[in-house]
């Protein structure tokens, strides 16, 4: 009877150890899920930021192009006015 109780005690210890390992693995898996969710959220924010930056760059490029055209027109007008004064 003592031998059976000893074997049962060892088996229960092994089961408890296995349960502890499974609990640890489940907790770590939950942590990984939380990390994945956090990273996905950060990626979404980064993509939104990238889109906003791209839009701002387009606006800046358009404004720069308009400024260049205005400067060209002003330079051409000044050149024409100078030619009229010389002629």
CNS distance restraints for C-alpha pairs under 8 A (distance, minus, plus):
assign (resid   1 and name CA) (resid   5 and name CA) 6.30 0.50 0.50
assign (resid   2 and name CA) (resid   6 and name CA) 6.11 0.50 0.50
assign (resid   3 and name CA) (resid   7 and name CA) 6.20 0.50 0.50
assign (resid   4 and name CA) (resid   8 and name CA) 6.06 0.50 0.50
assign (resid   5 and name CA) (resid   9 and name CA) 6.01 0.50 0.50
assign (resid   6 and name CA) (resid  10 and name CA) 6.24 0.50 0.50
assign (resid   7 and name CA) (resid  11 and name CA) 6.14 0.50 0.50
assign (resid   8 and name CA) (resid  12 and name CA) 6.10 0.50 0.50
assign (resid   9 and name CA) (resid  13 and name CA) 6.18 0.50 0.50
assign (resid  10 and name CA) (resid  14 and name CA) 6.25 0.50 0.50
assign (resid  11 and name CA) (resid  15 and name CA) 6.20 0.50 0.50
assign (resid  12 and name CA) (resid  16 and name CA) 6.08 0.50 0.50
assign (resid  13 and name CA) (resid  17 and name CA) 6.12 0.50 0.50
assign (resid  14 and name CA) (resid  18 and name CA) 6.14 0.50 0.50
assign (resid  15 and name CA) (resid  19 and name CA) 6.13 0.50 0.50
assign (resid  16 and name CA) (resid  20 and name CA) 6.17 0.50 0.50
assign (resid  17 and name CA) (resid  21 and name CA) 6.26 0.50 0.50
assign (resid  18 and name CA) (resid  22 and name CA) 6.18 0.50 0.50
assign (resid  19 and name CA) (resid  23 and name CA) 6.09 0.50 0.50
assign (resid  20 and name CA) (resid  24 and name CA) 6.20 0.50 0.50
assign (resid  21 and name CA) (resid  25 and name CA) 6.16 0.50 0.50
assign (resid  22 and name CA) (resid  26 and name CA) 6.05 0.50 0.50
assign (resid  23 and name CA) (resid  27 and name CA) 6.11 0.50 0.50
assign (resid  24 and name CA) (resid  28 and name CA) 6.16 0.50 0.50
assign (resid  25 and name CA) (resid  29 and name CA) 6.04 0.50 0.50
assign (resid  26 and name CA) (resid  30 and name CA) 6.13 0.50 0.50
assign (resid  27 and name CA) (resid  31 and name CA) 6.25 0.50 0.50
assign (resid  28 and name CA) (resid  32 and name CA) 6.19 0.50 0.50
assign (resid  29 and name CA) (resid  33 and name CA) 6.21 0.50 0.50
assign (resid  30 and name CA) (resid  34 and name CA) 6.26 0.50 0.50
assign (resid  31 and name CA) (resid  35 and name CA) 6.14 0.50 0.50
assign (resid  32 and name CA) (resid  36 and name CA) 6.07 0.50 0.50
assign (resid  33 and name CA) (resid  37 and name CA) 6.16 0.50 0.50
assign (resid  34 and name CA) (resid  38 and name CA) 6.09 0.50 0.50
assign (resid  35 and name CA) (resid  39 and name CA) 6.04 0.50 0.50
assign (resid  36 and name CA) (resid  40 and name CA) 6.04 0.50 0.50
assign (resid  37 and name CA) (resid  41 and name CA) 6.19 0.50 0.50
assign (resid  38 and name CA) (resid  42 and name CA) 6.20 0.50 0.50
assign (resid  39 and name CA) (resid  43 and name CA) 6.05 0.50 0.50
assign (resid  40 and name CA) (resid  44 and name CA) 6.21 0.50 0.50
assign (resid  41 and name CA) (resid  45 and name CA) 6.30 0.50 0.50
assign (resid  42 and name CA) (resid  46 and name CA) 6.10 0.50 0.50
assign (resid  43 and name CA) (resid  47 and name CA) 6.10 0.50 0.50
assign (resid  44 and name CA) (resid  48 and name CA) 6.22 0.50 0.50
assign (resid  45 and name CA) (resid  49 and name CA) 6.10 0.50 0.50
assign (resid  46 and name CA) (resid  50 and name CA) 6.01 0.50 0.50
assign (resid  47 and name CA) (resid  51 and name CA) 6.17 0.50 0.50
assign (resid  48 and name CA) (resid  52 and name CA) 6.25 0.50 0.50
assign (resid  49 and name CA) (resid  53 and name CA) 6.10 0.50 0.50
assign (resid  50 and name CA) (resid  54 and name CA) 6.07 0.50 0.50
assign (resid  51 and name CA) (resid  55 and name CA) 6.20 0.50 0.50
assign (resid  52 and name CA) (resid  56 and name CA) 6.17 0.50 0.50
assign (resid  53 and name CA) (resid  57 and name CA) 6.05 0.50 0.50
assign (resid  54 and name CA) (resid  58 and name CA) 6.19 0.50 0.50
assign (resid  55 and name CA) (resid  59 and name CA) 6.23 0.50 0.50
assign (resid  56 and name CA) (resid  60 and name CA) 6.10 0.50 0.50
assign (resid  57 and name CA) (resid  61 and name CA) 6.00 0.50 0.50
assign (resid  58 and name CA) (resid  62 and name CA) 6.09 0.50 0.50
assign (resid  59 and name CA) (resid  63 and name CA) 6.14 0.50 0.50
assign (resid  60 and name CA) (resid  64 and name CA) 6.01 0.50 0.50
assign (resid  61 and name CA) (resid  65 and name CA) 6.11 0.50 0.50
assign (resid  62 and name CA) (resid  66 and name CA) 6.24 0.50 0.50
assign (resid  63 and name CA) (resid  67 and name CA) 6.15 0.50 0.50
assign (resid  64 and name CA) (resid  68 and name CA) 6.16 0.50 0.50
assign (resid  65 and name CA) (resid  69 and name CA) 6.28 0.50 0.50
assign (resid  66 and name CA) (resid  70 and name CA) 6.20 0.50 0.50
assign (resid  67 and name CA) (resid  71 and name CA) 6.15 0.50 0.50
assign (resid  68 and name CA) (resid  72 and name CA) 6.11 0.50 0.50
assign (resid  69 and name CA) (resid  73 and name CA) 6.08 0.50 0.50
assign (resid  70 and name CA) (resid  74 and name CA) 6.05 0.50 0.50
assign (resid  71 and name CA) (resid  75 and name CA) 5.98 0.50 0.50
assign (resid  72 and name CA) (resid  76 and name CA) 6.02 0.50 0.50
assign (resid  73 and name CA) (resid  77 and name CA) 6.03 0.50 0.50
assign (resid  74 and name CA) (resid  78 and name CA) 6.07 0.50 0.50
assign (resid  75 and name CA) (resid  79 and name CA) 6.05 0.50 0.50
assign (resid  76 and name CA) (resid  80 and name CA) 6.04 0.50 0.50
assign (resid  77 and name CA) (resid  81 and name CA) 6.04 0.50 0.50
assign (resid  78 and name CA) (resid  82 and name CA) 6.11 0.50 0.50
assign (resid  79 and name CA) (resid  83 and name CA) 6.20 0.50 0.50
assign (resid  80 and name CA) (resid  84 and name CA) 6.22 0.50 0.50
assign (resid  81 and name CA) (resid  85 and name CA) 6.27 0.50 0.50
assign (resid  82 and name CA) (resid  86 and name CA) 6.27 0.50 0.50
assign (resid  83 and name CA) (resid  87 and name CA) 6.14 0.50 0.50
